[in-house]
Amino acid sequence: MNLTVSTHKIPGYGPTLRTAKQLAPQAVRLVDRAVPGRMPDVEIILTDPRGLAELGSAADAELAGVLDKRTRNRAERAARRLARDAAGRAIPRTNGSVLVLVNIDQHATPGQFAVTLVHELVHAIQFSRKHVIEQVTRDTRAQFGVERQSRRQARTFARLVEQHEQEAYGCEYLADQLIPGATSSAAAA
């Protein structure tokens, strides 16, 4: 399992990057022990809302196999609207690794960052489970208009996403083992 931590278009965030590099390996170990599944290779990128939209839509387009520049630009504009309020996002890649994007504008304290990191790493493990990557890819391809999925498949995927979110929120208590009081600082924000 390889882990990389970097920044994207956010100069002047050296202390934040150092904190992320210090917390990430510990968070991976905690989540790997607590959540059923296998931790894939993970690349964590700290960025702002614009970078979150840019990198997220590019990763989605790669997963869906979309090469059309106009479709990619439309997806990035839609992602930009959602990125302002998102704290983070985990996206599977075609090579089996997972890209974790963290919006630094949403994290005032290291505790809030730890909670988001744990949440997104739980999603990374969930992508390694049986048939999950196929469902995610099918839904992403449907969002880009590459192929259609049936209503039943769409409902099944929506239920899967809801289950995964509940599991990830349920595991956020692990952040308290990284930074004591992390979940209380995240709840206060």
C-alpha positions in Angstrom: 0.0 0.0 0.0 1.5 3.3 -1.1 0.5 6.6 0.4 1.4 10.0 -1.0 0.4 13.4 0.3 0.7 16.6 -1.7 -0.9 20.0 -2.5 -2.4 21.4 -5.7 -2.3 25.1 -6.5 -2.2 26.3 -2.9 1.1 28.1 -2.2 1.9 28.9 1.4 0.4 25.9 3.1 3.6 24.3 4.3 2.5 23.7 7.9 -0.8 22.2 6.7 1.0 19.9 4.4 3.4 18.8 7.2 0.4 18.1 9.5 -1.2 16.1 6.7 1.9 14.1 6.1 2.1 13.4 9.8 -1.5 12.4 10.3 -2.1 10.4 7.1 -0.1 7.2 7.8 -1.6 7.0 11.3 -5.1 7.5 9.9 -4.5 4.8 7.2 -3.4 2.3 9.9 -6.4 3.1 12.1 -9.0 2.8 9.3 -7.3 -0.3 7.8 -7.7 -2.1 11.2 -11.2 -0.9 11.9 -13.0 -1.2 8.6 -13.5 -4.5 6.7 -11.8 -4.5 3.3 -8.3 -3.8 1.9 -6.7 -0.4 1.8 -5.7 0.4 -1.8 -2.9 2.7 -2.8 -4.0 6.2 -1.8 -3.0 9.7 -3.1 -4.1 12.5 -0.8 -4.1 16.0 -2.4 -4.8 19.1 -0.3 -6.4 21.8 -2.5 -9.0 24.6 -2.6 -12.6 24.4 -3.9 -11.4 25.2 -7.5 -8.8 22.5 -7.4 -11.3 20.1 -5.9 -13.6 20.6 -8.8 -10.8 20.5 -11.4 -9.1 17.3 -10.1 -12.4 15.6 -9.1 -13.9 16.0 -12.6 -10.7 15.0 -14.3 -10.6 11.8 -12.2 -14.3 11.1 -12.9 -13.7 11.6 -16.6 -10.8 9.2 -16.5 -12.9 6.6 -14.7 -15.7 7.0 -17.2 -13.3 7.0 -20.2 -14.5 10.4 -21.4 -12.0 12.2 -23.7 -14.3 14.9 -25.1 -13.0 18.2 -23.8 -16.5 19.9 -24.0 -18.0 17.2 -21.8 -15.1 17.5 -19.3 -15.5 21.2 -19.1 -19.3 20.9 -18.5 -18.6 18.4 -15.7 -16.0 20.7 -14.1 -18.4 23.6 -14.1 -21.0 21.4 -12.3 -18.4 20.2 -9.9 -17.3 23.7 -9.1 -20.8 24.5 -7.7 -20.6 21.5 -5.4 -17.0 21.9 -4.4 -17.5 25.0 -2.3 -19.4 23.1 0.4 -17.5 19.8 0.2 -14.9 19.0 2.8 -13.4 16.2 0.9 -13.9 13.5 -1.8 -12.6 10.0 -2.5 -12.5 8.9 -6.2 -11.5 5.5 -7.4 -9.0 5.3 -10.3 -8.8 2.8 -13.2 -5.4 1.5 -11.9 -7.0 0.4 -8.6 -5.8 3.3 -6.4 -7.9 6.0 -4.8 -7.6 9.7 -5.1 -8.6 11.6 -1.9 -9.1 15.3 -2.4 -9.3 17.5 0.8 -10.7 21.1 0.6 -8.4 23.0 3.0 -10.9 25.9 3.1 -13.3 23.7 5.1 -10.8 22.8 7.8 -9.9 25.4 10.5 -8.3 23.0 12.9 -6.2 19.8 12.6 -9.1 18.0 14.4 -11.5 18.8 11.6 -8.9 17.7 9.1 -8.5 14.4 10.9 -12.2 13.7 10.8 -12.4 14.4 7.1 -9.3 12.2 6.5 -10.8 9.3 8.4 -14.1 9.7 6.5 -12.5 9.7 3.1 -10.2 6.8 3.9 -13.2 4.7 4.9 -14.5 5.4 1.4 -11.2 4.3 0.0 -11.5 0.9 1.6 -15.1 0.6 0.5 -14.0 0.9 -3.1 -11.9 -2.3 -2.7 -15.0 -4.4 -1.8 -16.6 -6.8 -4.3 -18.5 -5.2 -7.2 -18.3 -1.7 -5.8 -15.9 -0.3 -8.4 -18.1 -1.7 -11.2 -21.1 0.1 -9.8 -19.2 3.4 -9.3 -17.9 3.2 -12.8 -21.3 2.4 -14.3 -22.9 5.4 -12.5 -20.0 7.7 -13.5 -20.4 6.7 -17.1 -24.1 7.3 -16.9 -23.5 10.8 -15.5 -21.3 11.6 -18.4 -23.8 10.2 -20.8 -21.4 7.5 -22.1 -23.9 4.6 -21.3 -27.3 4.4 -19.8 -28.1 2.5 -16.6 -31.5 1.2 -15.7 -33.6 2.8 -12.9 -33.1 -0.3 -10.9 -29.3 0.1 -11.2 -29.5 3.8 -10.3 -31.6 3.0 -7.2 -29.2 0.2 -6.2 -26.3 2.6 -6.5 -28.1 5.3 -4.5 -28.7 2.7 -1.7 -25.0 1.7 -1.8 -23.9 5.3 -1.5 -26.2 5.9 1.5 -24.9 2.7 3.2 -21.3 3.8 2.5 -21.9 7.3 3.9 -23.5 5.9 7.1 -20.5 3.6 7.6 -18.1 6.5 7.0 -19.9 8.8 9.4 -20.0 5.9 11.9 -16.2 5.5 11.8 -15.4 9.2 12.3 -14.8 8.5 16.0 -11.5 7.0 15.0 -10.2 10.6 14.4 -10.2 11.0 18.2 -7.4 8.5 18.3 -5.3 10.8 16.0 -6.2 14.0 17.7 -8.0 13.9 21.0 -11.3 15.8 20.8 -11.3 15.9 17.0 -14.9 14.8 16.6 -16.0 17.5 19.1 -14.1 20.2 17.2 -15.6 19.0 13.9 -19.1 19.0 15.4 -18.7 22.6 16.7 -17.8 23.9 13.2 
